[in-house]
Amino acid sequence: MALHLTKVAFGNPSVAHLRERLALRGLDGPVALTTRYLPKRHEEIAGQGSLFWILKHQLVARSPILGFGEAEGGGCAILLDPDLVQVVPQAKRAHQGWRYLEATDAPADLGTGDMASLPPELAGKLAELGLA
């Protein structure tokens, strides 16, 4: 089973803004997200896991993790696929840095239906009520 990471989408007011930002940064290939240390469980993540983005206290989207590399000036680069995949919103407290997320606890992909166009807060509420 894949292992995932979670991270706050700091400075992004919406999923659309995050999608646009990743697309711009990924014009020339994978998006490199710099972090201080290589995750100890990186072998369980690379090529299998995703980085789940937290926005307004909810997991709202994920970026597949392609691998890990060295960042300019030291540290570690988490190499992300620039295509953002929306997920069924799931409550998640904000935190600093990244945290592990087991595959069994990860939300399902949202798909391209009507739920994908709803604001994350509303889609999360519908999911809580079992209406999604």
N, C-alpha and C positions, 0 to 999 in steps of 0.2 A: 504494500500500500504506500502511496505517496505521502510525503510530509510537506506541509505548506508553511508559509510565513504570513504574518499580518503586520501591517504598518499603517499609520495615520496618513491620509492624503492631505498633508499640511499645505495650506495656501490654496486649496481647491474648493470653491464654493459649490460645485455640482459635479455630477458624473460626466456631463457633457464637457465641462472645462478640463477635467482630468483626461478624458479621451483625447481632446484636442492637444493638450500639452504633451502627452505621450507620443502622439502621432508626429508632432513637430520634432521632438527629440529623436524619434526613430526613423527619420527619413533616410539615413545612411546605414541602417542596420539596427542591431539590438540597442535598447536603452540601458545605459549603465547607471545603476543606483549605487552610490558610494556609501560604504559603512566602515566602521573602524576595524572590525574583526570578522574573519571567516566563520560562519556558523559551524559549530562542532558537528552537527548532523548534516552537513552539506551534501554528502554522498546520497542521502535519502531524498534530497530535494531536487538536485540538478537534473533537468530534462524530464522530470516527472511531476514536480510540485508547481505551485503558483504562489505569487505574492497577492494576498487578499487585502484590498484597500478599505480602510475605515474612514467613513465620511459621516459626520453628524451622528456619531455613536452607533453606526451600523456598518456591517460588512456589506458593501454594495457592488463590488466588482473585483475581478482578478486579472493579473497579468501572468501568463505562463513564464516560469523561470527556465531559461535556456542553459544557464551554467553560471560559473563564478570565475572571476579573473582578478588581476591586480589592478588597482586604481592608480591613477596618476598621483604622485606624491605620497604613495603608501596606502595602506588599507586594502579593502576588498571591494570589488565591483560585483554587484549582483546583476547579471545580464538578463534583461526582460524582453519578451516579445512585445513590440509596441501596440499590438492589437489588444484592446481592452474587452473583456468578457463580463457582462453584467450577470450578477447572481441574485437569487432570491434574498432580499435584505434580511439580515439577522443581527440582532442587538449585540454590540460588542463595545466594552469600555475602551476609551482612548488610553494609550500608553506611549512612552518614549521608546524610540528605536523600533526594533522588530521583535516579534514573539513567534514561537512555533504554534502551528495549528494542525492537529491530527486530521487525517482524511475523513474519519468518521464524524468529526465535528464541523466539517466544511459545508457551507450552503451549496445547494444545487445551482447550476447555470439557469439563468432566466429565460434564455431563448429570444425569439424575435416577436413574440406575441404582444398583446395589449399591455401586459404588465411591464414590459421593457420601457414603455413610454411614460409610465407614472413616476412621480417624484419618489425618491427613496423612502421618505417618511410614510407616505400613503401605502406604497407597496409592502413595506415592513409591517404596517398595521394590519393589512389584509392577510398577510402570511401568518401573523400571530393569531388571527381569528379563524384560520383554516380556510380562507376564501380564495387563496392564491393557488 
